[in-house]
Amino acid sequence: MNDFWEWWAERGRANRFVVTQVPFGELGEWSFHPETGNLGHASGRFFTVEGLQVRDAGVPVWSQPIINQPEIGILGIVVKEFDGVLHCLMQAKMEPGNVNTLQLSPTVQATRSNYTQVHKGATTRYLEHFTGPRRGQVVVDVLQSEQGAWFWRKRNRNMVVLVTDDIPVHEDFRWVSLSALRALMKVDNLVNMDARTVLSCMPFELPEEDDGALARSYQYQQRSLHTSGEILSWFTEAKTRCDWTATLIPLSRVDRWTRDDHEIADDEGRHFRIIGVHVEAGTREVKRWRQPLLAPRGQGQAWFVARPIEGVLHFLVRARPEFGLMDLVEMAPTIHLLPGEDLADVREPFLKELATSGSGRVRYDAVLSEEGGRFHHAMTRYRIVEVDGSFPAEVPEDFCWMTVRQLTDLLRHGHYLNIETRSLLACIQSML
């Protein structure tokens, strides 16, 4: 770990990063469409900021701006064994929206526009290990969603490939063991969102069976409160209860949001803003560029409530609708609040006291950044709180108790666990 921190500090000193907010009129190739008001790039690539309208029983309820990025990017980690220990090739990567500029990222973290060089910049390092004839042995390859509150049907390809050949390691990259990554996951704003989602999808070594309720939660043979079939039926039923629809509309038709020269903001000043930035980054494929970012107000909350049931630790998952999701509903943390919402806003009586009283045993607590390529200083407080047998096992219909094994089995498929749940699954391994 000392070697890691020395390398990390050196990467921070070695490069110059400057992010400056600029008015929309200085965004260069980004502009507002004269008819729709949508904010897009002259190339027609990268992403657009458009409007989203939600209807209930056919009646418009509310609308907001949303990022539409239909292309599928690659989030990939190269893994290799050294002396029998699996290591991940991780990157010290700058993103314009990162609160601390530099965060630990996957080997490859690139949109399709980037790795096909629409920006006319340098090639993406190590991309050949994920595509084409030099691709490594595929361990994980699955499409997963991203924030349904801020993205319209956004998906990225989460990949892990195993290599055996020697790979030249660029100075911005480093081999990091899984045990070291578990320790680093406890550090605020260090391991970025894209690394966390890929790590959550990785196969893992089972803990020793005598390690307690958490270790048993990883095991197939241990008793769980619900069978896999019951969980899938519960989830399907939750999706059938959705009677709303969401559609894209022109940004100019979004109600109760106002645009001036510097930002697009909701009239209540509670949710988020769309701003423009100028970026200088010595380590990126393009050294200077301009782009819009979505800037949340405040900090989100994503909590798992955990409880031993018959000696096996279970985690309370909720079926949560998000209007930008491709499949309407995904499995979310027990408590999931967006920036601008407060713990006092928790509505469920059986969770409200836990959220506001500080009761329960805190097993994990860290503030972690969300996607820094599209969001500006977006942070979520991730917590895992263990409760005792006085907390009800019988829960409302939108909630379900699940083991770690049951959750990770669902990650072989997309559109089951949302991005915050996947982050928490990666954090659970820090509890071992």
C-alpha positions in Angstrom: 0.0 0.0 0.0 2.9 2.4 0.6 4.1 1.8 -2.9 0.6 2.5 -4.2 0.3 5.8 -2.3 3.7 6.9 -3.5 2.6 6.2 -7.1 -0.7 7.9 -6.6 0.9 11.1 -5.2 3.4 11.1 -8.0 0.6 10.9 -10.7 -1.1 13.9 -9.1 2.1 15.9 -9.2 3.1 14.9 -12.7 0.1 16.3 -14.5 -1.8 19.6 -14.8 -5.5 19.6 -14.6 -7.7 22.7 -14.9 -11.5 22.7 -15.1 -13.2 26.1 -15.5 -16.9 26.9 -15.8 -17.7 28.9 -18.9 -20.9 30.3 -20.4 -22.8 28.3 -23.0 -21.7 30.8 -25.7 -18.1 29.7 -25.1 -18.7 25.9 -25.6 -17.2 25.9 -29.1 -18.7 23.0 -31.1 -21.6 22.6 -28.6 -24.7 24.6 -29.2 -28.5 24.7 -28.7 -30.6 23.5 -31.6 -32.7 26.5 -32.9 -35.9 24.5 -33.0 -35.7 21.9 -30.2 -33.4 23.8 -27.9 -31.5 20.5 -27.3 -27.8 21.0 -26.5 -25.5 18.9 -28.7 -22.2 18.6 -30.4 -21.6 19.7 -34.0 -20.5 16.1 -34.9 -23.8 14.7 -33.8 -21.8 12.3 -31.5 -20.9 12.1 -27.8 -24.3 13.0 -26.1 -27.1 15.5 -26.1 -29.0 17.3 -23.3 -32.7 16.9 -24.1 -36.0 17.0 -22.2 -37.8 14.1 -20.4 -41.5 14.1 -19.8 -43.3 11.7 -17.4 -47.0 10.9 -17.9 -49.3 9.1 -15.5 -52.4 7.7 -17.0 -51.6 9.7 -20.1 -51.5 13.0 -18.3 -48.1 15.0 -18.2 -46.9 15.1 -14.6 -43.5 16.7 -14.8 -40.5 17.2 -17.0 -36.7 17.7 -16.6 -33.5 17.9 -18.7 -31.8 14.5 -19.2 -28.6 13.3 -20.9 -29.1 11.2 -24.0 -26.1 9.1 -24.8 -27.3 6.2 -27.0 -23.8 4.8 -27.8 -22.5 2.0 -25.7 -19.0 2.5 -24.2 -16.5 0.0 -22.7 -15.7 -0.2 -19.0 -13.0 -2.8 -18.8 -10.5 -4.2 -16.4 -7.5 -6.4 -17.4 -6.6 -8.9 -14.8 -3.5 -11.1 -14.4 -2.1 -13.5 -11.8 1.2 -12.7 -10.1 2.5 -15.4 -7.8 -1.0 -16.9 -7.6 -2.6 -13.5 -6.6 -5.1 -11.9 -9.0 -4.3 -8.2 -9.8 -6.2 -5.6 -11.7 -4.6 -3.1 -14.1 -6.0 0.2 -12.8 -5.7 3.7 -14.2 -5.1 7.1 -12.5 -7.7 9.0 -14.6 -8.7 12.6 -14.7 -12.4 13.3 -15.3 -13.7 16.9 -15.6 -16.5 16.4 -13.1 -14.4 14.6 -10.4 -14.4 16.6 -7.1 -10.7 15.7 -6.6 -9.8 15.5 -10.3 -7.9 12.2 -10.2 -9.6 8.9 -9.3 -8.7 5.2 -9.7 -10.4 3.9 -12.8 -10.7 0.8 -15.0 -8.0 -0.1 -17.5 -10.3 1.1 -20.3 -13.1 3.7 -19.6 -14.2 5.1 -22.9 -17.3 6.0 -24.9 -17.6 4.7 -28.4 -17.0 8.2 -29.7 -13.8 8.3 -27.8 -12.3 5.0 -28.7 -13.3 5.5 -32.4 -11.5 8.8 -32.1 -14.3 11.2 -33.1 -12.4 13.7 -31.1 -9.3 13.2 -33.3 -7.2 12.6 -30.2 -4.8 9.8 -29.2 -5.9 6.1 -29.2 -7.3 4.5 -26.1 -4.6 2.5 -24.3 -5.1 -1.2 -23.8 -8.3 -1.2 -25.9 -6.9 -4.1 -28.0 -7.3 -6.4 -24.9 -11.1 -6.0 -25.1 -11.8 -5.9 -28.9 -10.4 -7.7 -31.9 -8.0 -10.7 -32.3 -5.8 -9.7 -29.4 -8.6 -9.8 -26.9 -7.9 -11.6 -23.6 -9.9 -14.4 -22.1 -13.3 -13.0 -21.3 -14.3 -13.4 -17.6 -17.1 -10.8 -17.6 -19.0 -9.2 -20.5 -22.4 -7.7 -19.7 -24.4 -4.6 -20.5 -25.3 -2.6 -17.3 -27.4 0.5 -16.9 -26.3 3.8 -15.3 -28.2 6.6 -13.4 -31.8 6.5 -14.6 -32.6 9.8 -13.0 -30.0 11.7 -15.2 -29.4 9.4 -18.2 -31.9 8.3 -20.9 -31.5 4.5 -21.2 -27.7 4.7 -20.8 -25.8 1.4 -20.9 -22.1 0.5 -20.8 -20.4 -2.7 -21.5 -18.8 -4.0 -18.3 -15.9 -6.3 -19.1 -13.1 -8.2 -17.3 -10.5 -10.0 -19.4 -7.7 -12.3 -18.1 -4.3 -12.1 -19.7 -1.1 -14.2 -19.3 1.3 -12.3 -21.5 3.5 -9.5 -20.2 1.9 -6.1 -20.8 4.0 -2.9 -20.8 2.5 -0.7 -18.1 2.2 3.0 -18.8 3.1 5.4 -15.9 -0.6 6.3 -15.4 -1.5 2.6 -14.8 -0.6 0.2 -12.0 -1.3 -3.5 -11.1 -3.4 -3.5 -7.9 -4.4 -6.7 -6.0 -8.1 -7.3 -5.2 -7.3 -7.2 -1.5 -5.7 -3.7 -2.0 -8.8 -2.6 -3.9 -11.0 -3.7 -1.1 -9.0 -1.5 1.3 -9.0 1.5 -1.2 -12.8 1.2 -1.5 -13.0 2.6 2.1 -11.3 5.9 1.0 -13.6 8.7 0.1 -13.7 9.6 -3.6 -10.9 7.3 -4.7 -12.2 4.3 -6.6 -14.5 5.8 -9.3 -18.0 4.7 -10.2 -16.9 2.9 -13.4 -14.3 0.8 -11.5 -16.9 -0.1 -8.9 -19.5 -1.4 -11.3 -17.0 -3.6 -13.1 -15.6 -4.9 -9.8 -19.1 -5.8 -8.6 -19.5 -8.0 -11.7 -16.2 -9.9 -11.1 -16.3 -13.5 -9.8 -14.8 -13.6 -6.3 -13.2 -16.0 -3.9 -15.6 -17.4 -1.3 -14.7 -16.4 2.2 -13.9 -19.1 4.8 -17.1 -20.8 5.9 -16.5 -20.0 9.6 -16.2 -16.3 9.0 -19.8 -15.6 10.1 -23.1 -14.4 8.7 -21.5 -12.3 5.9 -19.4 -15.2 4.7 -22.4 -17.5 4.6 -24.2 -14.8 2.5 -21.7 -15.6 -0.2 -22.4 -19.4 -0.2 -24.7 -21.3 -2.5 -25.6 -24.0 0.0 -26.7 -21.7 2.8 -30.4 -21.1 3.5 -31.9 -17.9 2.1 -35.2 -16.3 3.0 -36.4 -16.4 -0.6 -35.5 -18.7 -3.5 -34.2 -17.3 -6.8 -37.5 -18.1 -8.5 -39.4 -16.1 -5.8 -37.1 -13.1 -6.2 -37.5 -13.1 -10.0 -41.3 -13.3 -9.6 -41.2 -10.5 -7.0 -39.2 -8.3 -9.4 -41.5 -9.0 -12.3 -44.6 -8.2 -10.2 -43.0 -4.8 -9.2 -42.5 -3.9 -12.9 -46.1 -4.7 -13.7 -47.2 -2.1 -11.1 -45.7 0.7 -13.1 -48.5 2.7 -14.8 -46.5 5.7 -15.9 -44.6 6.4 -19.1 -41.6 8.5 -19.9 -40.6 10.0 -23.3 -38.1 12.3 -24.7 -39.3 15.8 -25.6 -37.4 18.9 -26.9 -35.5 20.7 -24.2 -37.3 23.9 -25.0 -40.6 22.3 -23.8 -39.4 21.4 -20.3 -41.5 23.2 -17.7 -40.3 24.9 -14.5 -36.7 25.0 -15.7 -34.9 28.2 -16.8 -32.0 28.7 -19.1 -29.6 31.7 -18.9 -26.2 32.3 -20.4 -24.4 30.1 -17.7 -26.8 27.3 -16.6 -30.1 25.5 -17.0 -31.6 25.2 -13.6 -34.9 24.1 -12.0 -37.0 27.0 -10.7 -37.0 25.6 -7.1 -33.2 25.5 -7.0 -33.3 22.0 -5.6 -32.4 19.3 -8.2 -29.4 19.9 -10.5 -28.0 22.4 -13.1 -26.6 22.0 -16.6 -23.4 24.0 -16.9 -20.5 24.3 -19.4 -16.8 23.8 -18.7 -13.5 24.3 -20.3 -11.0 21.5 -19.5 -7.2 21.1 -19.7 -5.8 17.7 -19.0 -2.3 16.5 -19.8 -3.1 12.8 -19.5 -6.2 12.6 -21.7 -6.4 11.6 -25.4 -7.3 15.2 -26.1 -5.5 17.8 -24.0 -8.1 20.6 -24.2 -11.9 20.5 -24.8 -15.2 22.0 -23.8 -18.4 20.3 -22.8 -21.7 20.4 -20.8 -21.9 18.7 -17.4 -24.9 17.9 -15.1 -24.2 19.5 -11.7 -26.3 18.0 -8.8 -27.1 20.1 -5.7 -25.9 18.4 -2.5 -25.1 14.7 -1.8 -27.0 11.6 -2.5 -27.6 8.7 -0.1 -27.4 4.9 -0.9 -27.8 2.6 2.1 -28.1 -1.1 2.4 -29.9 -2.4 5.5 -28.4 -5.8 6.4 -29.8 -8.3 8.9 -28.8 -11.9 9.8 -31.7 -14.3 9.1 -31.1 -17.8 10.3 -27.4 -17.1 10.5 -27.0 -15.7 7.0 -26.6 -12.0 6.4 -29.3 -10.7 4.1 -29.5 -7.3 2.4 -32.8 -5.4 1.9 -33.3 -4.5 -1.7 -36.1 -2.4 -3.2 -37.7 -2.4 -6.6 -37.2 1.3 -7.6 -38.6 3.0 -10.7 -36.4 5.5 -12.5 -37.7 7.3 -15.5 -34.6 7.1 -17.6 -34.1 3.3 -17.2 -34.6 1.1 -20.3 -36.6 -1.5 -18.3 -38.5 1.0 -16.0 -37.5 -0.6 -12.7 -34.3 -2.0 -11.3 -33.2 -3.3 -7.9 -32.0 -0.4 -5.7 -30.5 0.1 -2.2 -32.8 0.0 0.8 -32.6 3.8 1.1 -31.9 5.6 -2.2 -32.0 9.4 -2.2 -30.9 11.7 -5.0 -29.0 14.9 -4.3 -31.5 17.5 -3.2 -33.4 15.0 -1.1 -32.8 14.6 2.6 -33.0 11.6 5.0 -36.0 13.3 6.5 -37.7 12.6 3.1 -37.6 8.8 3.7 -41.3 7.9 3.6 -41.5 4.3 4.8 -42.2 4.2 8.6 -40.1 1.1 9.1 -37.0 2.9 7.6 -37.6 6.5 8.8 -36.4 6.0 12.4 -33.3 4.1 11.2 -32.4 6.8 8.7 -32.7 9.7 11.2 -31.7 8.1 14.5 -28.3 6.7 13.8 -29.2 3.3 15.2 -27.8 0.1 13.9 -24.2 -1.1 13.4 -22.5 0.8 10.6 -20.4 -1.8 8.6 -19.4 0.5 5.8 -19.5 4.3 5.4 -17.8 6.3 2.6 -18.6 9.2 0.3 -17.9 8.1 -3.3 -18.1 10.0 -6.6 -20.5 9.2 -9.4 -19.6 9.4 -13.1 -17.1 12.3 -13.6 -17.3 12.4 -17.3 -20.9 13.7 -17.4 -21.6 14.9 -13.8 -19.9 17.7 -11.9 -19.0 16.9 -8.3 -21.7 14.3 -8.0 -21.2 12.4 -4.8 -23.2 9.8 -2.9 -22.8 8.6 0.7 -22.7 4.8 0.6 -23.6 3.1 3.9 -24.2 -0.5 5.0 -26.0 -0.6 8.3 -26.6 -4.0 10.1 -29.7 -4.3 12.3 -30.7 -7.0 14.7 -33.8 -9.3 15.0 -36.0 -6.4 16.2 -36.0 -5.1 12.6 -38.9 -6.6 10.7 -38.3 -9.5 8.4 -41.7 -8.9 6.9 -41.4 -5.9 4.6 -43.6 -3.9 2.2 -44.2 -5.3 -1.3 -41.5 -3.2 -3.0 -38.8 -4.6 -0.8 -37.1 -8.0 -0.7 -34.4 -9.6 1.5 -31.5 -11.2 -0.6 -28.1 -12.7 0.1 -24.9 -11.5 -1.5 -24.8 -14.7 -3.6 -28.3 -14.0 -5.0 -27.4 -10.4 -5.8 -24.2 -11.3 -7.6 -25.8 -14.1 -9.6 -28.2 -11.5 -11.1 -25.1 -9.5 -12.3 -24.6 -12.1 -15.1 -27.5 -10.2 -16.7 -28.2 -6.5 -17.3 -31.1 -4.4 -16.0 -31.5 -6.1 -12.7 -29.3 -4.1 -10.2 -29.0 -0.4 -10.6 -25.7 1.5 -10.5 -25.9 2.4 -6.8 -26.6 -1.2 -5.8 -23.6 -2.4 -7.9 -21.4 0.1 -6.1 -22.6 -1.2 -2.7 -21.9 -4.7 -3.8 -18.3 -3.7 -4.5 -18.2 -2.1 -1.1 -19.5 -5.2 0.7 -16.2 -6.9 -0.1 -14.5 -4.2 2.0 -16.4 -5.6 5.0 -14.6 -9.0 4.8 
